[in-house]
Amino acid sequence: MLVPLALLVLGGLAAAVAPRVLARSSWPEREPVLGLWVWQCVVVAVLLCCVLAMAFSAAAAWQVVRGHVFAPAPSGVEEAYGLGLGSYGPWAGALAVLLACGGAWTGAMLLREVHEARLRRRRRHAELRLRAPRLPGEKSAEADRLVVLEGEKPEAWWLPGGPSDGAARLVVTTAALRRLKGRQLDAVLEHEQGHARARHDWLMHCSAALAAGFPRVPVFAAFRDQVHALAEMAADDAASRRYGRLTTALALVELNEASGVFGPAPTPLAQVPHRVHRLLAAAPRLTVSRRLRMTAAAVLVPAVPLLVAFVPGLSALR
């Protein structure tokens, strides 16, 4: 029964310490893609701790589960975990049920988030078809179309494919076209395409589902907030690599200046000034060797729960 407890302690430490450590670090803004990768590895490690603890707790509580868990293991491995001690049965069963309920709740939150996202997407596609109907002879399978809408507010957004035609498109208002000059529109297009290529929408769905399901767990709330910020920075970098930091920064200013985000009062889009400053400051990237080391270190984070889980069994085989 020591292995499930060790996994829970490890997961709790990761959930409490990782957000504080990453919040104090400045490197994620210099390498937002690497920052997203590190956050995903930390969250996967926390979830893996819970899943493995649930499996071992259930194995300690019920012989049927134990037989399935250790069915492919050689003789002597099951005894190394000490799961057959009768005194642990009630506590192990309660813990397994609690963790199973948490897993079911996580799945329900993810399904709800995906369902709501689909409803929002269908509604926006219906509004788009109403405001910009397809012209006679226009190809229905044409992807990545640029749709121009009449509008007094400068806006641009990427709309994933709908159920009818599967076509994704960039939507730009006429006010945005009047404000965006030169290659600024191309930078905005590249920014949104960066989101689409990296599938940031799915990452945001997962982070939102975890934060909504477990609002009191610090790592999930921080994961949701950081995913949104780092995804925008990663898309900014994708645009700046092709069209320049100055062009991308000016495009952000032109699109958001009328929204009041650069004023003294705080707004929901208060991160835009920070993104503009980040583009203009041009902080140097991390060296290739350091990026490789950090990527490898992040991969090892989910490996720690696996190591804790399998060490007793591997020791019994020696």
N, C-alpha and C positions, 0 to 999 in steps of 0.2 A: 504493500500500500504506500510505500515511500515514493515510488515513481510518480503516481498521480499527484501527490502533494508537491513534489519537487517541480513538476510541470506547471502546476497552478502558481506556485511562488515565482517561477521564472516568467510566466506570462504576465503576472501582476507587476513585477519589476519592470518588464519591458513596456507595459502600458503606461506606467507612471513616469519612468525616467526618460524614455525615448523622446516624447514631445518637448520636454524641457531642454534636453541636449540639442536637438535639432533647431529649436527656437532661438537658442543662443548662438548658433553657427551662422556665419555670413556666406559660406560657400554655396548653399543652395541657390541663391540669387545669381551667382556667377555661372552655375551649372544646373539650370532648372530640370533638365531631363534626368540628370543623375540624382537630383533631389527627389523627383517623383519615384525613381527606381528604389531609392533607399526607404522612402515611406512605404512603398508597397511591400518591401521585404520585411519591414518591422511589423506591419499589420498581418501579413501572412504568418509570421512567427507567433504572434499572439493567438491567432485563430488556430494554428497548428497545436499550440500548447493545450488549448481547450479541447480540441478533437481527440488528441492522444490521451489526455487525462480522462475524458469520457470513456474511451475504449478500455483503458486499464481499470477504471472504477467499475464499469459494468462486468468486466472479466472477474474482478474480485468478488462481486456480489452474486453472480449467477454462473453456475457451472456450464450451462448451455452456451453462454456467450464466451466463456473461457475456452471451451472446446473449439469454437470457430476461430477465435483470435490466435490460438497457439496450434491450430491444426497443422500448418506446414512446418512448424518449428521442430528441430531435432529433440530427442529425449534429454531431459535435464534443464532445458531452457525455462519451462513453466515454473519449475521449483525455484529457480534463481530469483524470480520476482516475488515470491512469498505471497501470492494472491489468494491462496487457499485457506488462510487463517480465518477461522469462524468469527473472531471478534470484530473483524473489519466489515463483515457483511452488511449490517444495517447502514453504517455510515457510507460505505462505498455505493450502496444502492441509491441512497438519497442524493449523493453527489452526482452519480451517473444520470439520474432523472433530471436533476437541475441543469446539468450541462446539455442534456438532450433538448430540454425545453428552450434553452438559450440558442441552440443551433436551429431549432424549428422557427423560433422568433426571427432569427437573422434571415432565414430563407423567406419568411413571409414578408419582411420589410423589403427585401430585394425584389420580390415579385410585385409588391405594391409600387415600388419606385419605377420599375420597368413599365408597369401598366399605366401609371400616370404619365410617364414620359411619352408613351405611344399615343395616349389621348391628346396630350398637348401638341404633339407633332401632327396628328391628323387634323386637329382644329386649325393649326397654322397653315397646313396645306389647303384646307378648305377655304380659308380666308384668302390665301394667295391665288387660288383658282378663281375666286370671285373677283378679286381686284385686278388680276392679270390672266384672263382666260387664254387658253391655247388657240392660236390662230389656225385657220384652215390649212391643211397640208403640213403642219408642223410635226416633226417626228416625235412620237410619244416616248421613245427609248433614249432620247438625247440626254446625256448626263452632263453635270457640271455647267448648267446654263446660268447665264447672268440675267437676272430678272430686275427690271427697273420699275419702281412703283412711284406714283405721285405722292409726295409727302413734304411737309414743311419742316420736319425734324430730320437732321442728318443721321442716318442709321445705315448699318450694314451688318448682315448676319448670314451665317451658313445654315441652310435648312436641309437636314438629311432626307434621303429618299422616302417617298410615301408609298403606301400599299398599292396604289394604282399603276404608277409608272416606274417606281424605283429610282427615279432621277433625283440627284442631289443638286442643289443650286445655291448660288450666292445671290442674295437679295439686297439691292441698294436702292435707297430713295433718291428722288431727284434733287433734294436739298443736299445730300451727300455728294452727288456728282458736281453740283455747283461749287462746293467747298474744296473737294479733293482736286489737287492740281498735279500735273505732270504724272510721275510714276507713283503717286500716293495711292491711287485706286489699285494699282497692281500690288502694292505692299499690303493693302487691306485684303485683297483676294488671296495672297500668299499666306497671310496670317490665318485666315479661316480655313484654307486648305491644309495648313499645318495641324489645326485641330482635327480635321477629318482624317488625315493620314495616321495620326497617333491614336485615334479612337478615344480622344479625351472624354467624349460623352459617356462611354461605358465606365470609365474610371470615376467620373463624377457621380454616376448613378450608384455605384458600389459604395463610395464614400458617404453619400447622402443617406443611403439605406442603413449603414452601420451607425452613423451619428443619430439618425432618427430612432433606431431601435434601442440604442444604449447611450442616451444623452449624458449620463453621469460618468462614462468611461473617457478619461482625458485623451487617450490616443486616438479614438474614433472621431471626436469633435475636432481635434487638431488636424487629423488626416483630411477631413472634409474641407476645412479652411485652406490648408496648404495645397491641396490638389487644385483648387480653383485658382489660387494665386500663381502657383508654379506652372500650371497649364497655360495661363495667359502669357507668362514670361517666355515659356518655350515657344509658343506661337510667334511672339514678338521676335525672338531670335531667328526663327525660320524665315520671317520676312526680311529682317535686317541683313541676313547673310546674302540675300539675293538683290535687295534694293537699297541697302545702306541703313545705318542707324538713324541718321538725320531724317531721311524720307519717312521711315516708319514712325518716328517720334512726331513729326509734323502731321502725319495722317491721324494719329491718335488725338492730337490736339484739335484738329479740324473737326473730327467726329464728335468729340465730347465737350468742346468749349461751351456750346450753348446749353449743356446740361447743368452747368454750375458746379462741376466737380473741382474746378480750380479756384473756387471762392473760399472764403473763410469758414463757412458753415460746413460741417461734415455731411457727407452724402453716402449712399450705398456704393457709389462708384469712386470712393476716395482712393482706391488703389491706382487709378489711372495716372495721377500726377507722379506717383512713385515709379510707375512703369516708364513714364516719359523721362524722368530724371535718370533712371537706370540705363536707358538707351543712350542718352546724351553723355553720361559719365564714362561709358565704355570701359568698365572694369575688365582687366585681363582674365582670360579663362585659366582654369587649372591646367597644369602640365599633363601631357598624355599619360605619363607614368603614374602620376597621382590619381588621375581618373580611373585608370585600370586597377590600381590598388583599392580604391574606394568601392569600385564595382564588385571586385572579388570579396571584399570584406562584407558588403551588403548581402551577397549570396550566402555567406557563412551564417548570417543571423538566423534564417529559418532552419539551418542545419543543426543549430544548438539543441532545439527541442528533440530532433531526431536522435542526436547523440545521447541525450539524457534518457530517452525511451529505450534505446537499444543496447546501452552499455551493459546492463545486467545480463542480457541474453548472450552478448558477445563474450563476456567474461566466463560464462558457463561453458562455452565451447572450447576454451583453451585446455 
